[in-house]
Structure formats: structure tokens, C-alpha cells
Amino acid sequence: MSGLAANAGLPTDQDSDEVLMAKAKELQERGKVKARSLEKYEAASDSQKQRRMKGLHNSCAHRLGGGGAHNIENMQMIIGDGVDLDALYDNPETDTGPATAIFIASLSGHITAVRCLIQHGANFEIECFEGDRCLHAAANFGHVEVLQYLISQGADFTAVNRNGHTPWKRAFELHTEEGRACCRLMEDEGAPEEEKEKCVIM
């Protein structure tokens, strides 16, 4: 069993029944929180839905929402009021096209927002711009901490977008130290060797 499975909270041969039950309970709780938020969101008016979605997305973008405690408190308040965490929302202020809140947070390198959203049950595998997932977004800008956390939660680093690119290829093409660090991290977790053969050597 790889380090990825252990870090992702996935079952390993060494896990006791108690550990497995605790992991299952954590996932169940995330699902309940997400369901309550979505139920409140569906009962809201259209204008309330728009305000909440925009507020959540702005909170996920570092340049708009910042990264402080107030920012996370704002996110938690919006989630508590009711919001669809997995909706593709086209926010003109983030200028990314339709995307999920956690995709915006990954793109921005906003690790605190990423953690908060996952704790509330957000799905990090939804395809957004050009079929990119959150891992593509983090890798594309060399956000090592975000990428590492997403992998620890079970994000698929072999996922291919509509252009045939994996997160590894996105990180490789940065040609920066951050990009190389992202590549090394994915290689350590088992990124396929054939990825390297598809790319031009630096």
C-alpha cells in the first residue's frame, strides 16, 4: 500500500477496526454537513443564491478574500446559511469561467479555504475549465501545499483533462522550482513514469 493511501485516509492492511470506523464516521459527517447546506440553499431565493455563491467564490480567491481568520469565518457563515459547494459558478470577479469554489481555492493557492471546503464535504474531482480538476489547478501554479493536501485526501493525480494533460504535466510545464517540487511530490506518490516521456526535457 502506497504512502498516498495511508495519507488519504483510505484503508490499509494495518488499520484496526476502530480506525476504519473513525474514517467512515468522518466521511459520513462531511456528507451530513454538505447535505444540510444544500438543503438550505435550495430553499433560498434566486438572489440569495447568487449572493452566497459569489461571496463563497470571492472568499476562495486570495486576491479578493484574503487568507485571514475573518475570511474563513465568512466562508463558514455562508456554508451555514446554505450553499451548493459543488456548483459550477461563473463569477466575473474571479474571471475563470464556470468553476467550483474549491477549484478557485486550489487555483489561488488558498490552502485554508481548501481545507475548510473539504471538511464541509466539497468534491475536489469535479471537472471545471478545460476538464481541469483541483489538482490540475494547484499544479498549474505550483501550489505545493495545496497539491500535497489534495493528494492526502485522495485526489487523482492521474486524471486527464480535455487536452490530455495530467496534473504532473501541468506542473512540469511551469519550469519553476515550485513546479519541480509538485512533480517530485507526485512522483513520490507513484505518478507514472511514462508522463516524463511525453514532455520535453527541461
Secondary structure as GFF3:
##gff-version 3
##sequence-region A 1 202
A	DSSP	alpha_helix	3	7	.	.	.	ID=ss1
A	DSSP	alpha_helix	17	43	.	.	.	ID=ss2
A	DSSP	alpha_helix	46	60	.	.	.	ID=ss3
A	DSSP	alpha_helix	62	65	.	.	.	ID=ss4
A	DSSP	alpha_helix	69	81	.	.	.	ID=ss5
A	DSSP	alpha_helix	101	108	.	.	.	ID=ss6
A	DSSP	alpha_helix	111	119	.	.	.	ID=ss7
A	DSSP	three_ten_helix	129	131	.	.	.	ID=ss8
A	DSSP	alpha_helix	134	140	.	.	.	ID=ss9
A	DSSP	alpha_helix	144	152	.	.	.	ID=ss10
A	DSSP	alpha_helix	167	172	.	.	.	ID=ss11
A	DSSP	alpha_helix	177	188	.	.	.	ID=ss12
A	DSSP	alpha_helix	194	198	.	.	.	ID=ss13
###
